[in-house]
Amino acid sequence: MTAAIDIVDTPGGVPGGVVVGDAGAGRPTGLIHRALRLWRTRVGLALLVVVVGVALLGPLFAPHGETEGVGIPNKSHVDGLLFGTDKLGQDVWSRFLLGGRSILLFAIVATALGLLFGVTIGLFCALNRGKLDELLMRSIDIILALPSLLLTLVAITTIGPETWLIIATVALTTTPRIARVTRGAAIVVVERDFVAAAEALGESRFRILRSELLPNVSGPLLVEANLRLTYSIGIVASLAFLGFSTDANGANWGTMIQENRLALAVQPWGVVLPTIAIAVLTISTGLLGDGFARANAGIDRGRSE
């Protein structure tokens, strides 16, 4: 029943029309295949694999514990320590290898929850136009009007830096943007004949959402998912830098930057290593998002760039 279509974005980023394509053209696999033909997507994926590998496998190779004192504080050259010690005399390299898991985990889970709720709200509003749609969209506008980091900080300072709260607040600030993109892309699909045919055949709203709308807005959603992951990484790292982490003494890339910034002139590695890791992580997801956006819009289709 589902037609194979591509959602084409206008220069402003709002879906502006549909193009009927070959079978499977509007599916995620077709978009991924086209995106991987672009150099920016391949570079972004390679960088992402490196950083994720360091975050996930790094703890297996850390020579010291995350709170283990191993020498004089703020020494950049110490025998047996590749990158010296931090302000507490702990091994910078070990803390770096141990510090990526929390940022990566929090960002991925928050983005996944934001996608779940945002896609659900967006598809529901697109299919059920009316007062409820208007109410949900205006509620989303209110959330979008609030600074995301400020909203997150208010919640955390009120309740405390709990793991579930950090994830929930980041997901809350991510959901409205995903809902708007999903609704904008799905409204175009709702007007297609195959959706009307599915309704005429008596298919349930849930089945129409799952089988008719969702597959045909997967392109814009893949692009938005990459953008929201980049956003979530930045927010989680910023919270850690500001001191809002679930473990004040634990290794965390954002916390490492905050702790060692005053000794940057004498021992730069405690700041440089986590800064590079966060930068590469955000750049990689940004390149992936740009690659998916170009592939979805048909830019440079059929040739590598």
C-alpha positions as CSV (number, residue, x, y, z in Angstrom):
1,M,0.0,0.0,0.0
2,T,2.8,2.4,0.8
3,A,4.1,4.5,-2.1
4,A,7.8,5.0,-2.5
5,I,8.4,8.7,-2.3
6,D,11.2,11.1,-1.3
7,I,10.4,14.2,0.8
8,V,12.3,17.1,-0.7
9,D,13.4,19.9,1.6
10,T,13.2,23.5,0.6
11,P,16.3,25.7,1.3
12,G,14.7,26.7,4.6
13,G,14.7,23.2,5.8
14,V,10.9,22.7,5.6
15,P,9.6,19.9,3.5
16,G,8.3,21.4,0.3
17,G,7.0,18.5,-1.8
18,V,7.2,14.9,-2.7
19,V,8.8,13.2,-5.6
20,V,7.5,9.8,-6.6
21,G,10.5,7.5,-7.1
22,D,11.5,4.0,-7.7
23,A,10.5,1.3,-5.3
24,G,12.3,1.7,-2.0
25,A,13.6,5.2,-2.8
26,G,11.9,6.7,0.2
27,R,13.2,4.0,2.5
28,P,16.0,4.5,5.0
29,T,18.2,1.9,3.2
30,G,17.9,3.9,-0.1
31,L,18.8,7.1,1.7
32,I,21.8,5.6,3.5
33,H,23.1,4.1,0.3
34,R,23.0,7.5,-1.5
35,A,24.5,9.3,1.6
36,L,27.4,6.9,1.8
37,R,28.4,7.9,-1.8
38,L,29.3,11.3,-0.5
39,W,32.7,11.9,1.0
40,R,31.4,13.9,3.9
41,T,29.3,11.0,5.1
42,R,32.2,8.6,4.9
43,V,34.5,10.9,6.7
44,G,31.9,11.6,9.4
45,L,31.2,7.9,9.9
46,A,34.9,7.1,10.2
47,L,35.4,9.9,12.8
48,L,32.4,8.7,14.7
49,V,33.6,5.1,14.8
50,V,37.0,6.3,16.1
51,V,35.5,8.4,18.9
52,V,32.8,5.8,19.8
53,G,35.5,3.1,19.9
54,V,37.6,5.2,22.3
55,A,34.6,5.8,24.5
56,L,33.4,2.2,24.6
57,L,36.7,0.3,24.5
58,G,38.9,2.9,26.3
59,P,38.2,1.6,29.8
60,L,39.6,-1.8,28.8
61,F,43.0,-0.2,28.1
62,A,43.2,2.4,30.9
63,P,46.4,1.8,32.9
64,H,45.1,3.4,36.1
65,G,41.8,4.0,37.9
66,E,39.8,7.2,37.3
67,T,40.5,8.5,40.9
68,E,43.9,6.9,41.4
69,G,46.7,9.3,42.3
70,V,49.9,8.5,40.4
71,G,52.1,11.6,40.7
72,I,52.6,15.3,41.3
73,P,49.7,17.4,40.1
74,N,49.8,19.3,36.8
75,K,52.9,17.7,35.3
76,S,52.9,17.3,31.6
77,H,55.9,15.1,31.5
78,V,56.0,12.2,33.9
79,D,57.9,8.9,33.4
80,G,55.4,6.1,32.5
81,L,52.5,8.6,31.9
82,L,51.9,9.4,28.3
83,F,50.1,12.7,28.9
84,G,51.1,13.5,32.5
85,T,48.9,14.2,35.5
86,D,45.9,16.5,36.2
87,K,45.3,18.9,39.1
88,L,44.8,16.0,41.5
89,G,47.8,14.0,40.4
90,Q,45.7,11.5,38.4
91,D,46.7,10.0,35.1
92,V,45.2,12.2,32.3
93,W,45.3,9.4,29.7
94,S,43.4,7.0,32.0
95,R,40.8,9.5,32.8
96,F,40.4,10.4,29.1
97,L,39.9,6.7,28.2
98,L,37.3,6.4,31.0
99,G,35.5,9.7,30.4
100,G,33.6,9.2,27.2
101,R,31.0,6.6,28.1
102,S,28.7,8.9,30.1
103,I,28.6,11.7,27.5
104,L,28.0,9.2,24.7
105,L,25.4,7.1,26.6
106,F,23.4,10.1,27.9
107,A,23.3,11.8,24.4
108,I,22.3,8.6,22.6
109,V,19.5,7.7,25.1
110,A,18.2,11.3,25.2
111,T,18.2,11.5,21.4
112,A,16.4,8.2,21.1
113,L,13.7,9.2,23.6
114,G,13.3,12.6,21.8
115,L,12.9,10.7,18.5
116,L,10.3,8.3,20.0
117,F,8.1,11.1,21.5
118,G,8.8,13.6,18.7
119,V,8.0,11.2,15.9
120,T,4.8,10.0,17.7
121,I,3.6,13.5,18.3
122,G,4.4,14.7,14.8
123,L,2.8,11.8,13.0
124,F,-0.3,12.0,15.2
125,C,-0.7,15.7,14.6
126,A,-0.2,15.3,10.8
127,L,-2.9,12.6,10.6
128,N,-5.4,14.2,13.1
129,R,-5.6,17.9,12.1
130,G,-7.8,20.0,14.3
131,K,-7.9,21.5,17.8
132,L,-5.7,18.8,19.4
133,D,-3.1,19.4,16.7
134,E,-3.2,23.1,17.3
135,L,-2.9,22.6,21.1
136,L,0.1,20.3,20.8
137,M,1.9,22.6,18.3
138,R,1.3,25.7,20.5
139,S,2.6,23.7,23.5
140,I,5.7,22.8,21.5
141,D,6.2,26.5,20.6
142,I,6.3,27.4,24.3
143,I,9.0,24.8,24.9
144,L,11.0,26.0,21.9
145,A,10.8,29.6,23.2
146,L,12.7,28.6,26.3
147,P,16.5,28.4,26.1
148,S,17.3,24.7,26.2
149,L,20.3,24.9,28.4
150,L,18.6,27.2,30.9
151,L,15.6,24.8,31.0
152,T,17.9,21.9,31.7
153,L,19.8,23.8,34.4
154,V,16.6,24.8,36.2
155,A,15.4,21.2,36.4
156,I,18.8,19.9,37.5
157,T,19.4,22.6,40.2
158,T,15.9,22.0,41.6
159,I,16.1,18.2,41.8
160,G,19.8,17.4,41.5
161,P,22.1,16.0,38.8
162,E,20.4,12.6,38.6
163,T,21.1,10.4,35.6
164,W,17.4,10.0,34.7
165,L,16.8,13.8,35.0
166,I,19.7,14.7,32.7
167,I,18.5,12.3,30.1
168,A,14.8,13.4,30.5
169,T,15.5,17.1,30.3
170,V,17.7,16.8,27.2
171,A,15.1,14.5,25.6
172,L,12.4,17.1,26.5
173,T,14.3,19.9,24.7
174,T,14.9,17.6,21.7
175,T,11.4,16.4,21.3
176,P,9.7,19.6,20.0
177,R,12.1,20.1,17.1
178,I,11.7,16.5,16.0
179,A,7.9,16.7,16.3
180,R,7.9,19.8,14.1
181,V,10.1,18.2,11.4
182,T,8.0,15.0,11.5
183,R,4.7,16.9,11.2
184,G,5.9,19.0,8.4
185,A,7.1,16.0,6.4
186,A,4.1,13.9,7.2
187,I,1.5,16.5,6.2
188,V,2.7,16.2,2.6
189,V,2.3,12.4,2.8
190,V,-1.1,12.5,4.4
191,E,-2.5,14.2,1.3
192,R,-1.4,11.3,-0.9
193,D,-4.0,8.9,-2.4
194,F,-2.5,5.8,-0.8
195,V,-3.2,7.2,2.7
196,A,-6.8,7.9,1.7
197,A,-7.1,4.4,0.3
198,A,-5.8,2.9,3.5
199,E,-8.4,4.9,5.5
200,A,-11.2,3.8,3.1
201,L,-10.1,0.1,3.6
202,G,-10.7,0.6,7.3
203,E,-7.1,0.4,8.5
204,S,-6.5,1.6,12.0
205,R,-4.8,4.9,12.7
206,F,-1.9,3.2,14.3
207,R,-1.4,1.0,11.2
208,I,-1.5,4.0,8.9
209,L,1.0,5.8,11.1
210,R,3.3,2.8,11.2
211,S,3.0,1.5,7.7
212,E,2.0,4.5,5.5
213,L,3.4,7.6,7.1
214,L,6.6,6.6,9.0
215,P,8.4,4.8,6.1
216,N,7.8,7.9,3.8
217,V,9.2,10.4,6.3
218,S,12.3,8.4,7.2
219,G,14.6,10.5,5.1
220,P,14.0,13.8,7.0
221,L,14.0,11.9,10.3
222,L,17.5,10.4,9.7
223,V,18.8,13.9,9.0
224,E,17.1,15.3,12.0
225,A,18.3,12.4,14.2
226,N,21.9,13.3,13.4
227,L,21.4,17.0,14.1
228,R,19.6,16.2,17.4
229,L,22.4,13.9,18.5
230,T,25.0,16.6,17.9
231,Y,22.8,19.0,20.0
232,S,22.5,16.4,22.8
233,I,26.2,15.8,22.9
234,G,26.8,19.6,23.3
235,I,24.2,19.9,26.0
236,V,25.5,16.9,28.0
237,A,29.1,18.0,27.7
238,S,28.1,21.6,28.8
239,L,26.3,20.3,31.9
240,A,29.4,18.3,32.9
241,F,31.6,21.4,32.3
242,L,29.3,23.4,34.5
243,G,29.7,20.8,37.3
244,F,26.3,19.0,36.8
245,S,27.5,15.4,36.5
246,T,26.1,12.3,38.2
247,D,29.5,11.5,39.7
248,A,31.5,14.5,40.8
249,N,34.8,12.5,41.1
250,G,34.2,10.3,38.1
251,A,36.0,10.7,34.8
252,N,34.0,12.7,32.3
253,W,35.3,14.7,29.3
254,G,33.3,17.8,30.2
255,T,34.4,17.6,33.8
256,M,38.0,17.2,32.8
257,I,37.9,20.4,30.8
258,Q,36.3,22.3,33.8
259,E,38.8,20.8,36.3
260,N,42.0,21.5,34.4
261,R,41.3,24.7,32.6
262,L,43.1,26.9,35.2
263,A,46.4,24.9,34.6
264,L,46.1,25.0,30.8
265,A,49.4,26.9,30.4
266,V,51.5,24.4,32.4
267,Q,49.6,21.2,31.6
268,P,47.4,21.4,28.5
269,W,46.6,17.7,28.0
270,G,44.0,17.6,30.7
271,V,42.0,20.1,28.6
272,V,43.2,19.4,25.0
273,L,42.4,15.7,24.9
274,P,38.7,15.8,26.0
275,T,38.2,19.0,23.9
276,I,39.5,17.3,20.8
277,A,37.3,14.2,21.5
278,I,34.1,16.3,22.0
279,A,34.9,18.4,18.9
280,V,35.5,15.4,16.7
281,L,32.3,13.7,18.0
282,T,30.2,16.7,17.2
283,I,31.9,17.3,13.8
284,S,31.4,13.7,12.8
285,T,27.7,13.7,13.6
286,G,27.4,17.1,11.8
287,L,29.1,15.6,8.7
288,L,26.7,12.7,8.8
289,G,23.7,14.9,9.1
290,D,24.9,17.1,6.2
291,G,25.5,14.0,4.1
292,F,22.0,12.6,4.8
293,A,20.5,16.0,4.1
294,R,22.2,16.3,0.7
295,A,21.2,12.7,-0.2
296,N,17.7,13.3,0.9
297,A,17.4,16.5,-1.1
298,G,19.0,14.9,-4.2
299,I,22.0,17.2,-4.1
300,D,25.0,15.6,-5.9
301,R,22.9,12.5,-6.5
302,G,24.7,10.0,-8.7
303,R,28.2,11.2,-8.0
304,S,30.6,11.3,-5.1
305,E,31.6,14.7,-3.6
